[in-house]
């Protein structure tokens, strides 16, 4: 029977860009949560690596599918590892700021970890054996594939810092009814960072660290934290694609919207609501007016 893993959409409730590093990457701080909505990935273990893609956004993937890269990385780290036939149902828009490709790669890593459990060494007498260290550095591969892949590999609320690998788990977070909206366009992350033109790290005007709470007891606590920060990529993304501002205005205008903000490098935006009835009503209202937009009511956590 095929193994299955969800590839949940990643949403940045906050995203601070602290500066540009000498290697060209950027120092970041972000409160990252994950949606119930996402792509779906299955693996039928076998000797050959195959990736089959379907779904409403399956044809929009340009270039290399990150699932293939994950499979090749695992085989390079541990020749003879089980791979097999991946089937991806691509429900999330591509290049949309909600980590679709990264979530797919992370789900592939989790599937391959399940298909390749640690070997066991023989032990005289009982025949059961004892665990040996895993041959594959799953977290190392996650870091190599992309900056969002480590948080997507964990797939639960975290503070992300640095270039993506420094994670701190958020131990308590209420379920956050939300709507996700994408105006139907791709936005390349490198283009947004170039438009931001961040100063080099250590320039002297890096903002003080946003407080990092381990627990949020209520939606009000989450909102208080989020409103105390922002997404630094929102303004440059709007400069490149002004329609993002229209999306934010449309979300903020729905009844019961508590916060409207862009996720990641865009162009997907989100709205937070107090209950699922409000988020579902908002999604229906937006869909009736903006028929070309990708809109989904979901829950973040």
C-alpha positions in Angstrom: 0.0 0.0 0.0 1.4 3.5 -0.9 2.6 5.7 1.9 1.0 9.1 2.2 2.1 12.5 3.6 0.4 15.9 3.5 2.4 18.8 2.2 0.8 21.6 4.2 1.0 25.3 3.1 3.4 27.4 5.1 2.3 30.8 6.2 4.6 33.5 7.6 2.6 35.4 10.2 5.6 37.7 10.6 8.8 38.0 8.5 11.6 40.3 9.4 14.6 40.7 7.1 17.5 41.6 9.3 20.1 42.1 6.5 22.0 40.6 3.6 24.9 38.3 4.3 28.2 38.2 2.5 27.1 34.9 0.8 24.1 36.6 -0.7 21.5 35.0 1.6 19.5 37.0 4.1 19.2 36.8 7.8 15.5 36.3 8.7 13.2 36.0 11.6 9.7 34.7 11.1 6.8 33.2 13.0 5.8 30.3 10.8 2.6 28.4 10.9 1.0 25.7 8.7 -2.4 25.4 7.0 -4.8 22.5 6.8 -4.8 23.1 3.1 -1.9 21.8 1.0 -0.6 19.4 -1.6 -0.9 15.7 -1.3 2.0 13.3 -1.8 2.2 9.5 -1.9 5.0 7.1 -2.4 4.8 3.5 -3.6 8.3 2.2 -2.6 10.2 0.6 -5.4 13.6 0.4 -7.1 13.3 3.4 -9.5 12.7 7.1 -8.7 9.6 8.3 -10.5 7.7 11.6 -9.9 4.2 11.9 -11.3 2.4 15.2 -10.9 -1.3 16.0 -11.3 -3.8 18.5 -9.8 -5.0 22.0 -10.6 -1.5 23.5 -10.5 0.5 20.5 -11.6 1.4 21.9 -15.0 2.6 25.2 -13.5 5.9 23.7 -12.1 8.8 25.1 -14.0 12.2 23.3 -14.2 13.3 20.7 -11.7 10.7 19.2 -9.3 12.2 19.4 -5.8 10.8 15.9 -5.1 13.2 14.5 -7.7 16.1 16.4 -6.1 15.2 15.0 -2.7 15.2 11.5 -4.1 18.6 11.9 -5.8 20.1 13.5 -2.6 19.0 10.5 -0.5 20.5 8.1 -3.0 23.7 10.0 -3.1 23.9 10.0 0.7 22.9 6.3 1.0 23.2 4.3 -2.2 20.7 1.5 -2.4 18.1 3.4 -0.4 14.5 2.6 -1.3 12.9 5.4 -3.4 9.9 4.6 -5.7 7.0 6.1 -7.4 5.9 9.5 -6.0 2.5 10.9 -7.0 2.0 14.6 -6.2 -1.4 16.2 -6.3 -0.6 19.9 -6.7 -3.3 21.9 -5.0 -1.3 25.0 -4.1 -0.3 27.7 -6.5 3.4 27.7 -7.6 5.8 30.4 -6.6 3.2 31.9 -4.3 4.9 32.6 -0.9 3.3 29.6 0.9 6.2 27.1 0.5 4.4 24.8 -1.9 7.6 23.3 -3.4 9.4 23.3 -0.1 6.4 21.5 1.5 6.5 18.9 -1.3 10.2 18.4 -0.8 9.7 18.0 3.0 6.9 15.6 2.6 9.1 13.5 0.2 11.8 13.5 2.9 9.4 12.2 5.5 8.1 9.5 3.1 11.6 8.4 2.3 12.5 8.3 6.0 9.5 6.1 6.6 10.5 3.8 3.7 14.1 3.6 4.9 14.0 3.0 8.7 17.4 2.7 10.5 19.1 -0.6 9.8 19.4 -3.1 12.7 22.6 -5.0 13.7 22.3 -8.7 14.5 22.5 -9.6 18.2 23.1 -13.1 19.3 20.4 -15.0 21.1 17.2 -13.0 20.5 17.4 -12.4 16.7 15.9 -8.9 17.0 19.0 -6.8 16.6 19.7 -3.3 17.9 19.3 0.0 16.1 22.1 1.4 14.1 22.5 5.1 13.3 20.6 6.2 10.2 22.8 6.6 7.2 20.9 9.6 5.9 21.1 13.1 7.5 17.5 14.0 6.8 17.8 17.5 8.3 21.1 18.1 6.4 19.3 17.3 3.1 16.4 19.6 4.1 18.8 22.4 4.6 20.5 21.8 1.3 17.2 21.8 -0.7 16.0 25.2 0.4 15.6 27.6 3.3 11.9 26.8 3.9 12.4 23.0 3.8 13.5 22.5 7.4 10.4 24.3 8.8 8.2 22.4 6.3 9.9 19.1 7.4 8.8 19.8 10.9 5.4 21.1 9.6 4.2 22.7 12.8 4.4 26.2 14.3 8.0 27.5 14.8 10.1 30.5 15.0 12.5 30.4 12.1 15.7 32.4 12.2 18.9 32.8 10.2 18.6 31.4 6.7 15.9 28.9 7.7 17.6 26.2 9.7 17.5 27.8 13.1 14.1 26.6 14.4 12.4 27.0 17.8 9.1 25.2 18.3 6.0 27.1 19.4 4.6 24.8 22.1 1.1 26.3 22.4 -0.9 28.0 19.6 -4.6 28.3 19.2 -6.2 27.2 15.9 -6.4 30.2 13.7 -9.3 30.3 11.2 -8.0 31.9 8.0 -8.5 32.6 4.3 -5.6 32.3 1.8 -5.8 34.3 -1.4 -3.5 34.4 -4.4 -4.4 36.7 -7.4 -3.2 34.1 -9.9 0.4 35.1 -10.5 3.9 33.8 -9.8 6.4 36.0 -7.9 10.0 34.9 -7.9 11.6 35.2 -4.4 14.9 36.5 -5.7 13.2 39.3 -7.5 11.5 40.4 -4.3 14.7 40.4 -2.3 16.4 42.4 -5.0 13.6 44.9 -4.8 14.0 45.1 -1.0 17.8 45.9 -1.4 18.5 45.0 2.2 21.6 46.4 3.9 24.5 44.1 4.7 24.3 42.4 8.1 26.1 44.4 10.7 25.4 47.7 9.1 24.1 49.1 12.4 20.5 49.5 11.6 19.3 45.9 12.2 16.1 46.2 14.3 16.0 44.7 17.8 14.8 41.1 18.0 11.1 40.6 18.1 10.2 38.7 21.3 9.9 35.0 20.9 7.0 33.6 22.9 6.9 29.8 23.4 3.2 29.8 24.0 0.2 31.8 22.8 -2.9 31.2 24.9 -5.4 32.9 22.7 -6.0 34.4 19.2 -5.6 37.8 20.9 -2.0 36.9 22.0 -1.2 35.9 18.4 -2.6 39.1 17.0 -0.7 41.2 19.5 2.5 39.5 18.5 1.8 39.7 14.8 0.8 43.4 14.9 4.1 44.2 16.7 6.0 43.0 13.7 5.3 42.8 9.9 6.4 41.2 6.7 9.3 43.2 5.4 8.9 41.7 1.9 5.3 43.0 1.5 6.3 46.5 0.3 8.8 45.4 -2.4 6.4 42.7 -3.5 3.6 45.3 -4.0 6.1 47.5 -5.9 6.6 44.5 -8.3 2.9 43.4 -8.4 0.6 46.2 -7.3 -2.4 43.8 -7.4 -1.1 42.4 -4.0 -2.3 45.7 -2.4 -5.8 45.1 -3.9 -5.8 41.6 -2.4 -4.9 42.9 1.0 -7.7 45.6 0.8 -10.2 42.9 -0.3 -9.3 40.6 2.6 -9.3 43.4 5.1 -12.8 44.4 3.9 -14.4 41.1 4.7 -16.6 41.0 7.8 -14.7 39.8 10.9 -11.2 40.1 9.5 -8.7 40.6 12.3 -5.5 40.8 10.3 -4.6 40.9 6.6 -1.0 40.3 5.5 1.1 38.8 2.8 2.9 35.5 3.4 6.5 35.0 2.5 7.7 36.7 -0.7 4.1 36.7 -2.0 1.9 36.9 -3.8 -0.4 34.9 -1.5 -2.0 36.9 1.3 -4.0 35.7 4.3 -6.7 37.0 6.6 -7.2 35.8 10.2 -10.7 35.4 11.7 -12.2 34.5 15.1 -14.0 31.4 13.9 -14.4 29.1 10.9 -17.8 30.4 10.0 -16.3 33.9 9.5 -13.3 32.6 7.4 -15.6 30.5 5.2 -18.0 33.4 4.7 -15.0 35.6 3.7 -13.8 33.0 1.2 -17.2 32.7 -0.4 -17.6 36.5 -0.6 -14.1 37.0 -2.2 -14.7 34.1 -4.6 -18.0 35.6 -5.8 -16.2 38.9 -6.7 -12.8 37.8 -7.7 -13.4 34.7 -9.8 -9.9 34.4 -11.2 -8.2 34.4 -7.8 -7.2 31.2 -5.9 -9.1 31.4 -2.6 -9.4 28.8 0.2 -10.7 28.9 3.7 -8.5 27.0 6.1 -7.1 26.7 9.6 -3.6 27.6 10.6 -1.7 26.0 13.5 
